[in-house]
Amino acid sequence: MSDTPFAIALELDALGAHPASSSASAALSPRLLASHVAAAERFGFTAATFDDSPLPVGGVVARLDAVQRTAFVAPLTSAIGLVPVAHAAYSEPFHVATQLASLDWASNGRAGWIAAASGTAREAAAYGREALTDAELAREREDVIEVARRLWDSWEDDAVIQDAATGRYLDADKLHYVDFEGERFSVKGPLITPRPPQGQLVVAASAGTAGADVALVAGADSAAITDAAARARAAGAALVWAEVEVVLDARRVSAQRRLDALGAWPEVGRLRFAGGTDGLVALIAEVAASVDGVRLHVAELDLDLEEVGRAVLPALRERIGFRSPRAGETLRDALGLERPVSRYAATAVKEFA
């Protein structure tokens, strides 16, 4: 086990990861969302993540996207990291970077970003675009991550001066011109918001994505997770999190009986655990030898969130030294990542009036 703090993130979209729960996402009221996030923070999860889709799913006609839902809960929390999905394909990269920077301000430096790349023909048609191949989607995501990072750096940390005597709000010499040309888009100009509190938000993406801080890896068992983590580190990942699906014995009902009642849960290649809390503790401790964290996708939030928070997290504090984030810490602090200096701070020259 390394000196890097071990992270335990929890996916909080819908009512749970099982299809029987996720299909009921229309019932996820703002009050219930706030309740789930508050519980996750109270129990001490490192971060909450919020999934999203370019198109409505599960019979939901419309809802707030993941970044907006995260912004809603940001002022209701003080310690937990908040990491929404924002899709790279068919989005305006400048707007994505601005939204995420604003989210970091709203959360006092606790924001992250899962950079997703989904591009089915149906999704493309909804945006009036042609569908992209997997290779094109991968390049698009990496370009969007790169331009977002440049935009977050386009304001130096001390660019805002608020000099009442001279009537100047900012030092224009500390704003820098971004002129990015990707394969499918171009972006010019500095960001329209000051540099985020973290300097750079924590970016997570599937393993092999250039520019990501956290590689999300999957595998059917711990050996497959170990292999995937090794490949991700070889590709340059600073941190690696394993995706884990969970259904627990809860309220005197076994995990298997719960699965039988819920119905089929299609395999998507993630490590899946069904059983008691002691077994989940042992599994996470085992994979902790090769990864820096796990992201839990629990079958039913109303049952599994309580079980993980009540029994699993305390046991992992004893077994692997898991530490919950503290109020006032940034997400980078909680993950052991340094705050980067703006790439333009020392060498950039003013390029616009």
MARNUNU-354861 format. One record per residue (C-alpha): x, y, z; residue in three letters; residue number from 0. Coordinates in steps of 0.25 Angstrom, whole numbers, plus 5000, padded with zeros to 4 digits. Example, Ala and Ser with C-alpha at 12.3 -4.5 7.8 and 13.67 -1.06 7.14 Angstrom:
REM residues 2
+------+------+------+------+-----+
:   c1 :   c2 :   c3 : code : pos :
+------+------+------+------+-----+
: 5049 : 4982 : 5031 :  ALA :   0 :
: 5055 : 4996 : 5029 :  SER :   1 :
+------+------+------+------+-----+
REM end
This chain:
REM residues 353
+------+------+------+------+-----+
:   c1 :   c2 :   c3 : code : pos :
+------+------+------+------+-----+
: 5000 : 5000 : 5000 :  MET :   0 :
: 5006 : 5014 : 4996 :  SER :   1 :
: 5006 : 5027 : 5003 :  ASP :   2 :
: 4995 : 5032 : 4994 :  THR :   3 :
: 4982 : 5033 : 5002 :  PRO :   4 :
: 4972 : 5022 : 4998 :  PHE :   5 :
: 4959 : 5028 : 4992 :  ALA :   6 :
: 4945 : 5022 : 4994 :  ILE :   7 :
: 4935 : 5029 : 4984 :  ALA :   8 :
: 4920 : 5026 : 4983 :  LEU :   9 :
: 4912 : 5027 : 4971 :  GLU :  10 :
: 4899 : 5035 : 4974 :  LEU :  11 :
: 4891 : 5035 : 4961 :  ASP :  12 :
: 4877 : 5030 : 4962 :  ALA :  13 :
: 4873 : 5021 : 4973 :  LEU :  14 :
: 4884 : 5011 : 4971 :  GLY :  15 :
: 4892 : 5004 : 4961 :  ALA :  16 :
: 4883 : 4992 : 4959 :  HIS :  17 :
: 4874 : 4994 : 4947 :  PRO :  18 :
: 4861 : 4993 : 4956 :  ALA :  19 :
: 4866 : 5005 : 4964 :  SER :  20 :
: 4872 : 5013 : 4952 :  SER :  21 :
: 4859 : 5012 : 4945 :  SER :  22 :
: 4852 : 5019 : 4956 :  ALA :  23 :
: 4861 : 5031 : 4955 :  SER :  24 :
: 4849 : 5040 : 4951 :  ALA :  25 :
: 4845 : 5039 : 4966 :  ALA :  26 :
: 4859 : 5044 : 4970 :  LEU :  27 :
: 4854 : 5058 : 4976 :  SER :  28 :
: 4864 : 5069 : 4980 :  PRO :  29 :
: 4861 : 5066 : 4995 :  ARG :  30 :
: 4865 : 5051 : 4993 :  LEU :  31 :
: 4877 : 5055 : 4985 :  LEU :  32 :
: 4881 : 5064 : 4996 :  ALA :  33 :
: 4878 : 5053 : 5007 :  SER :  34 :
: 4887 : 5043 : 4999 :  HIS :  35 :
: 4899 : 5053 : 4998 :  VAL :  36 :
: 4897 : 5057 : 5013 :  ALA :  37 :
: 4898 : 5043 : 5017 :  ALA :  38 :
: 4910 : 5040 : 5008 :  ALA :  39 :
: 4917 : 5052 : 5015 :  GLU :  40 :
: 4913 : 5048 : 5029 :  ARG :  41 :
: 4918 : 5034 : 5027 :  PHE :  42 :
: 4932 : 5039 : 5021 :  GLY :  43 :
: 4932 : 5035 : 5007 :  PHE :  44 :
: 4944 : 5042 : 4999 :  THR :  45 :
: 4935 : 5046 : 4988 :  ALA :  46 :
: 4921 : 5045 : 4982 :  ALA :  47 :
: 4920 : 5043 : 4967 :  THR :  48 :
: 4908 : 5047 : 4958 :  PHE :  49 :
: 4905 : 5039 : 4945 :  ASP :  50 :
: 4899 : 5045 : 4933 :  ASP :  51 :
: 4894 : 5042 : 4919 :  SER :  52 :
: 4894 : 5051 : 4906 :  PRO :  53 :
: 4879 : 5046 : 4904 :  LEU :  54 :
: 4868 : 5043 : 4914 :  PRO :  55 :
: 4868 : 5029 : 4920 :  VAL :  56 :
: 4859 : 5021 : 4928 :  GLY :  57 :
: 4846 : 5028 : 4924 :  GLY :  58 :
: 4850 : 5041 : 4929 :  VAL :  59 :
: 4846 : 5052 : 4919 :  VAL :  60 :
: 4856 : 5063 : 4925 :  ALA :  61 :
: 4864 : 5065 : 4937 :  ARG :  62 :
: 4876 : 5074 : 4941 :  LEU :  63 :
: 4889 : 5069 : 4936 :  ASP :  64 :
: 4900 : 5064 : 4945 :  ALA :  65 :
: 4908 : 5077 : 4947 :  VAL :  66 :
: 4895 : 5084 : 4950 :  GLN :  67 :
: 4891 : 5074 : 4961 :  ARG :  68 :
: 4905 : 5074 : 4966 :  THR :  69 :
: 4904 : 5090 : 4967 :  ALA :  70 :
: 4891 : 5088 : 4975 :  PHE :  71 :
: 4897 : 5080 : 4986 :  VAL :  72 :
: 4910 : 5087 : 4986 :  ALA :  73 :
: 4906 : 5098 : 4997 :  PRO :  74 :
: 4899 : 5087 : 5005 :  LEU :  75 :
: 4913 : 5080 : 5007 :  THR :  76 :
: 4926 : 5084 : 5013 :  SER :  77 :
: 4936 : 5072 : 5012 :  ALA :  78 :
: 4932 : 5061 : 5002 :  ILE :  79 :
: 4937 : 5062 : 4987 :  GLY :  80 :
: 4927 : 5065 : 4976 :  LEU :  81 :
: 4930 : 5058 : 4963 :  VAL :  82 :
: 4920 : 5059 : 4952 :  PRO :  83 :
: 4920 : 5053 : 4938 :  VAL :  84 :
: 4921 : 5063 : 4927 :  ALA :  85 :
: 4921 : 5057 : 4913 :  HIS :  86 :
: 4932 : 5062 : 4903 :  ALA :  87 :
: 4925 : 5058 : 4890 :  ALA :  88 :
: 4915 : 5068 : 4884 :  TYR :  89 :
: 4917 : 5078 : 4896 :  SER :  90 :
: 4923 : 5092 : 4895 :  GLU :  91 :
: 4937 : 5090 : 4901 :  PRO :  92 :
: 4938 : 5105 : 4906 :  PHE :  93 :
: 4924 : 5104 : 4913 :  HIS :  94 :
: 4928 : 5090 : 4919 :  VAL :  95 :
: 4941 : 5097 : 4925 :  ALA :  96 :
: 4934 : 5109 : 4930 :  THR :  97 :
: 4923 : 5100 : 4937 :  GLN :  98 :
: 4933 : 5092 : 4943 :  LEU :  99 :
: 4941 : 5104 : 4948 :  ALA : 100 :
: 4929 : 5110 : 4954 :  SER : 101 :
: 4926 : 5097 : 4961 :  LEU : 102 :
: 4939 : 5097 : 4967 :  ASP : 103 :
: 4936 : 5111 : 4973 :  TRP : 104 :
: 4923 : 5107 : 4977 :  ALA : 105 :
: 4929 : 5095 : 4985 :  SER : 106 :
: 4941 : 5102 : 4990 :  ASN : 107 :
: 4950 : 5094 : 4983 :  GLY : 108 :
: 4944 : 5080 : 4984 :  ARG : 109 :
: 4940 : 5078 : 4969 :  ALA : 110 :
: 4944 : 5067 : 4960 :  GLY : 111 :
: 4940 : 5063 : 4946 :  TRP : 112 :
: 4938 : 5049 : 4940 :  ILE : 113 :
: 4941 : 5052 : 4925 :  ALA : 114 :
: 4932 : 5043 : 4918 :  ALA : 115 :
: 4931 : 5040 : 4903 :  ALA : 116 :
: 4918 : 5034 : 4898 :  SER : 117 :
: 4914 : 5035 : 4883 :  GLY : 118 :
: 4904 : 5026 : 4878 :  THR : 119 :
: 4897 : 5029 : 4865 :  ALA : 120 :
: 4884 : 5033 : 4873 :  ARG : 121 :
: 4892 : 5042 : 4881 :  GLU : 122 :
: 4899 : 5048 : 4869 :  ALA : 123 :
: 4885 : 5050 : 4862 :  ALA : 124 :
: 4879 : 5057 : 4874 :  ALA : 125 :
: 4891 : 5068 : 4873 :  TYR : 126 :
: 4890 : 5069 : 4858 :  GLY : 127 :
: 4904 : 5062 : 4857 :  ARG : 128 :
: 4910 : 5050 : 4850 :  GLU : 129 :
: 4913 : 5038 : 4859 :  ALA : 130 :
: 4928 : 5037 : 4863 :  LEU : 131 :
: 4936 : 5024 : 4863 :  THR : 132 :
: 4942 : 5019 : 4876 :  ASP : 133 :
: 4956 : 5025 : 4872 :  ALA : 134 :
: 4949 : 5038 : 4869 :  GLU : 135 :
: 4942 : 5039 : 4882 :  LEU : 136 :
: 4955 : 5036 : 4889 :  ALA : 137 :
: 4962 : 5047 : 4882 :  ARG : 138 :
: 4951 : 5057 : 4884 :  GLU : 139 :
: 4951 : 5054 : 4899 :  ARG : 140 :
: 4966 : 5056 : 4900 :  GLU : 141 :
: 4965 : 5069 : 4892 :  ASP : 142 :
: 4953 : 5074 : 4901 :  VAL : 143 :
: 4962 : 5071 : 4914 :  ILE : 144 :
: 4974 : 5078 : 4908 :  GLU : 145 :
: 4966 : 5091 : 4905 :  VAL : 146 :
: 4959 : 5091 : 4918 :  ALA : 147 :
: 4972 : 5090 : 4925 :  ARG : 148 :
: 4978 : 5101 : 4917 :  ARG : 149 :
: 4966 : 5110 : 4920 :  LEU : 150 :
: 4966 : 5107 : 4935 :  TRP : 151 :
: 4981 : 5112 : 4934 :  ASP : 152 :
: 4977 : 5124 : 4926 :  SER : 153 :
: 4975 : 5133 : 4938 :  TRP : 154 :
: 4987 : 5133 : 4948 :  GLU : 155 :
: 4984 : 5131 : 4962 :  ASP : 156 :
: 4986 : 5146 : 4966 :  ASP : 157 :
: 4979 : 5152 : 4953 :  ALA : 158 :
: 4968 : 5158 : 4961 :  VAL : 159 :
: 4973 : 5170 : 4968 :  ILE : 160 :
: 4960 : 5178 : 4971 :  GLN : 161 :
: 4968 : 5191 : 4972 :  ASP : 162 :
: 4957 : 5202 : 4975 :  ALA : 163 :
: 4967 : 5213 : 4974 :  ALA : 164 :
: 4969 : 5211 : 4960 :  THR : 165 :
: 4956 : 5204 : 4956 :  GLY : 166 :
: 4963 : 5192 : 4952 :  ARG : 167 :
: 4956 : 5178 : 4955 :  TYR : 168 :
: 4968 : 5170 : 4949 :  LEU : 169 :
: 4982 : 5170 : 4944 :  ASP : 170 :
: 4981 : 5168 : 4929 :  ALA : 171 :
: 4995 : 5164 : 4929 :  ASP : 172 :
: 4991 : 5152 : 4937 :  LYS : 173 :
: 4981 : 5147 : 4927 :  LEU : 174 :
: 4986 : 5138 : 4915 :  HIS : 175 :
: 4981 : 5135 : 4902 :  TYR : 176 :
: 4977 : 5121 : 4898 :  VAL : 177 :
: 4977 : 5118 : 4884 :  ASP : 178 :
: 4974 : 5103 : 4882 :  PHE : 179 :
: 4972 : 5095 : 4869 :  GLU : 180 :
: 4967 : 5081 : 4871 :  GLY : 181 :
: 4962 : 5071 : 4860 :  GLU : 182 :
: 4948 : 5076 : 4861 :  ARG : 183 :
: 4947 : 5089 : 4868 :  PHE : 184 :
: 4955 : 5101 : 4872 :  SER : 185 :
: 4955 : 5110 : 4885 :  VAL : 186 :
: 4961 : 5124 : 4886 :  LYS : 187 :
: 4962 : 5134 : 4898 :  GLY : 188 :
: 4963 : 5133 : 4913 :  PRO : 189 :
: 4952 : 5126 : 4922 :  LEU : 190 :
: 4941 : 5136 : 4926 :  ILE : 191 :
: 4943 : 5132 : 4941 :  THR : 192 :
: 4955 : 5133 : 4950 :  PRO : 193 :
: 4964 : 5121 : 4952 :  ARG : 194 :
: 4958 : 5110 : 4960 :  PRO : 195 :
: 4961 : 5109 : 4975 :  PRO : 196 :
: 4969 : 5095 : 4972 :  GLN : 197 :
: 4976 : 5102 : 4960 :  GLY : 198 :
: 4972 : 5089 : 4952 :  GLN : 199 :
: 4960 : 5081 : 4955 :  LEU : 200 :
: 4962 : 5066 : 4957 :  VAL : 201 :
: 4959 : 5059 : 4944 :  VAL : 202 :
: 4955 : 5044 : 4944 :  ALA : 203 :
: 4953 : 5036 : 4931 :  ALA : 204 :
: 4954 : 5022 : 4926 :  SER : 205 :
: 4968 : 5016 : 4926 :  ALA : 206 :
: 4977 : 5021 : 4915 :  GLY : 207 :
: 4971 : 5035 : 4914 :  THR : 208 :
: 4982 : 5045 : 4913 :  ALA : 209 :
: 4981 : 5057 : 4922 :  GLY : 210 :
: 4973 : 5050 : 4933 :  ALA : 211 :
: 4978 : 5050 : 4948 :  ASP : 212 :
: 4969 : 5037 : 4951 :  VAL : 213 :
: 4968 : 5025 : 4942 :  ALA : 214 :
: 4955 : 5017 : 4945 :  LEU : 215 :
: 4958 : 5002 : 4942 :  VAL : 216 :
: 4949 : 4990 : 4942 :  ALA : 217 :
: 4951 : 4975 : 4943 :  GLY : 218 :
: 4943 : 4963 : 4947 :  ALA : 219 :
: 4952 : 4959 : 4959 :  ASP : 220 :
: 4963 : 4965 : 4967 :  SER : 221 :
: 4974 : 4959 : 4957 :  ALA : 222 :
: 4967 : 4966 : 4946 :  ALA : 223 :
: 4967 : 4979 : 4954 :  ILE : 224 :
: 4982 : 4977 : 4957 :  THR : 225 :
: 4985 : 4975 : 4942 :  ASP : 226 :
: 4977 : 4987 : 4938 :  ALA : 227 :
: 4983 : 4996 : 4948 :  ALA : 228 :
: 4997 : 4992 : 4944 :  ALA : 229 :
: 4993 : 4996 : 4929 :  ARG : 230 :
: 4987 : 5009 : 4934 :  ALA : 231 :
: 5000 : 5013 : 4942 :  ARG : 232 :
: 5009 : 5009 : 4930 :  ALA : 233 :
: 5000 : 5018 : 4921 :  ALA : 234 :
: 5003 : 5030 : 4931 :  GLY : 235 :
: 4992 : 5030 : 4941 :  ALA : 236 :
: 4995 : 5037 : 4954 :  ALA : 237 :
: 4983 : 5030 : 4961 :  LEU : 238 :
: 4975 : 5018 : 4958 :  VAL : 239 :
: 4961 : 5014 : 4964 :  TRP : 240 :
: 4954 : 5001 : 4962 :  ALA : 241 :
: 4939 : 5001 : 4958 :  GLU : 242 :
: 4932 : 4991 : 4968 :  VAL : 243 :
: 4917 : 4988 : 4968 :  GLU : 244 :
: 4911 : 4984 : 4982 :  VAL : 245 :
: 4899 : 4978 : 4987 :  VAL : 246 :
: 4900 : 4974 : 5002 :  LEU : 247 :
: 4892 : 4966 : 5013 :  ASP : 248 :
: 4883 : 4977 : 5018 :  ALA : 249 :
: 4872 : 4977 : 5029 :  ARG : 250 :
: 4872 : 4962 : 5030 :  ARG : 251 :
: 4871 : 4960 : 5016 :  VAL : 252 :
: 4882 : 4953 : 5008 :  SER : 253 :
: 4889 : 4959 : 4996 :  ALA : 254 :
: 4885 : 4947 : 4988 :  GLN : 255 :
: 4870 : 4949 : 4992 :  ARG : 256 :
: 4871 : 4964 : 4989 :  ARG : 257 :
: 4876 : 4961 : 4975 :  LEU : 258 :
: 4866 : 4950 : 4973 :  ASP : 259 :
: 4855 : 4961 : 4976 :  ALA : 260 :
: 4861 : 4972 : 4968 :  LEU : 261 :
: 4863 : 4963 : 4955 :  GLY : 262 :
: 4874 : 4962 : 4945 :  ALA : 263 :
: 4886 : 4971 : 4947 :  TRP : 264 :
: 4894 : 4971 : 4934 :  PRO : 265 :
: 4909 : 4969 : 4935 :  GLU : 266 :
: 4917 : 4981 : 4929 :  VAL : 267 :
: 4931 : 4976 : 4932 :  GLY : 268 :
: 4932 : 4982 : 4946 :  ARG : 269 :
: 4936 : 4975 : 4959 :  LEU : 270 :
: 4923 : 4971 : 4966 :  ARG : 271 :
: 4922 : 4967 : 4981 :  PHE : 272 :
: 4909 : 4961 : 4987 :  ALA : 273 :
: 4909 : 4957 : 5002 :  GLY : 274 :
: 4912 : 4962 : 5016 :  GLY : 275 :
: 4920 : 4975 : 5020 :  THR : 276 :
: 4932 : 4967 : 5025 :  ASP : 277 :
: 4934 : 4961 : 5011 :  GLY : 278 :
: 4933 : 4974 : 5004 :  LEU : 279 :
: 4944 : 4980 : 5014 :  VAL : 280 :
: 4953 : 4968 : 5011 :  ALA : 281 :
: 4951 : 4970 : 4996 :  LEU : 282 :
: 4954 : 4985 : 4996 :  ILE : 283 :
: 4966 : 4982 : 5005 :  ALA : 284 :
: 4971 : 4972 : 4994 :  GLU : 285 :
: 4970 : 4982 : 4983 :  VAL : 286 :
: 4976 : 4993 : 4991 :  ALA : 287 :
: 4989 : 4986 : 4988 :  ALA : 288 :
: 4988 : 4990 : 4973 :  SER : 289 :
: 4979 : 5002 : 4973 :  VAL : 290 :
: 4978 : 5016 : 4980 :  ASP : 291 :
: 4963 : 5015 : 4982 :  GLY : 292 :
: 4949 : 5009 : 4978 :  VAL : 293 :
: 4937 : 5015 : 4972 :  ARG : 294 :
: 4925 : 5007 : 4978 :  LEU : 295 :
: 4912 : 5005 : 4970 :  HIS : 296 :
: 4902 : 5000 : 4980 :  VAL : 297 :
: 4890 : 4993 : 4976 :  ALA : 298 :
: 4880 : 5001 : 4984 :  GLU : 299 :
: 4884 : 5014 : 4991 :  LEU : 300 :
: 4874 : 5013 : 5002 :  ASP : 301 :
: 4879 : 5000 : 5007 :  LEU : 302 :
: 4894 : 4999 : 5003 :  ASP : 303 :
: 4898 : 5013 : 5006 :  LEU : 304 :
: 4895 : 5011 : 5020 :  GLU : 305 :
: 4902 : 4997 : 5021 :  GLU : 306 :
: 4915 : 5002 : 5015 :  VAL : 307 :
: 4915 : 5015 : 5023 :  GLY : 308 :
: 4912 : 5008 : 5036 :  ARG : 309 :
: 4921 : 4995 : 5035 :  ALA : 310 :
: 4930 : 4996 : 5023 :  VAL : 311 :
: 4937 : 5010 : 5024 :  LEU : 312 :
: 4940 : 5008 : 5039 :  PRO : 313 :
: 4946 : 4995 : 5037 :  ALA : 314 :
: 4954 : 5000 : 5025 :  LEU : 315 :
: 4960 : 5011 : 5035 :  ARG : 316 :
: 4965 : 5000 : 5043 :  GLU : 317 :
: 4970 : 4991 : 5033 :  ARG : 318 :
: 4976 : 5000 : 5022 :  ILE : 319 :
: 4977 : 5013 : 5029 :  GLY : 320 :
: 4965 : 5019 : 5020 :  PHE : 321 :
: 4963 : 5034 : 5024 :  ARG : 322 :
: 4951 : 5042 : 5021 :  SER : 323 :
: 4952 : 5056 : 5016 :  PRO : 324 :
: 4951 : 5068 : 5025 :  ARG : 325 :
: 4944 : 5081 : 5024 :  ALA : 326 :
: 4953 : 5091 : 5017 :  GLY : 327 :
: 4961 : 5081 : 5009 :  GLU : 328 :
: 4960 : 5082 : 4994 :  THR : 329 :
: 4958 : 5069 : 4986 :  LEU : 330 :
: 4972 : 5070 : 4982 :  ARG : 331 :
: 4976 : 5070 : 4996 :  ASP : 332 :
: 4968 : 5058 : 4999 :  ALA : 333 :
: 4974 : 5050 : 4988 :  LEU : 334 :
: 4988 : 5054 : 4991 :  GLY : 335 :
: 4990 : 5062 : 4978 :  LEU : 336 :
: 4998 : 5075 : 4978 :  GLU : 337 :
: 4991 : 5088 : 4973 :  ARG : 338 :
: 4998 : 5091 : 4960 :  PRO : 339 :
: 5004 : 5105 : 4956 :  VAL : 340 :
: 4997 : 5111 : 4944 :  SER : 341 :
: 5005 : 5107 : 4931 :  ARG : 342 :
: 5005 : 5122 : 4927 :  TYR : 343 :
: 5009 : 5128 : 4941 :  ALA : 344 :
: 5024 : 5129 : 4939 :  ALA : 345 :
: 5026 : 5130 : 4924 :  THR : 346 :
: 5014 : 5135 : 4917 :  ALA : 347 :
: 5013 : 5148 : 4910 :  VAL : 348 :
: 5001 : 5157 : 4909 :  LYS : 349 :
: 4995 : 5154 : 4895 :  GLU : 350 :
: 4982 : 5162 : 4896 :  PHE : 351 :
: 4978 : 5176 : 4900 :  ALA : 352 :
+------+------+------+------+-----+
REM end
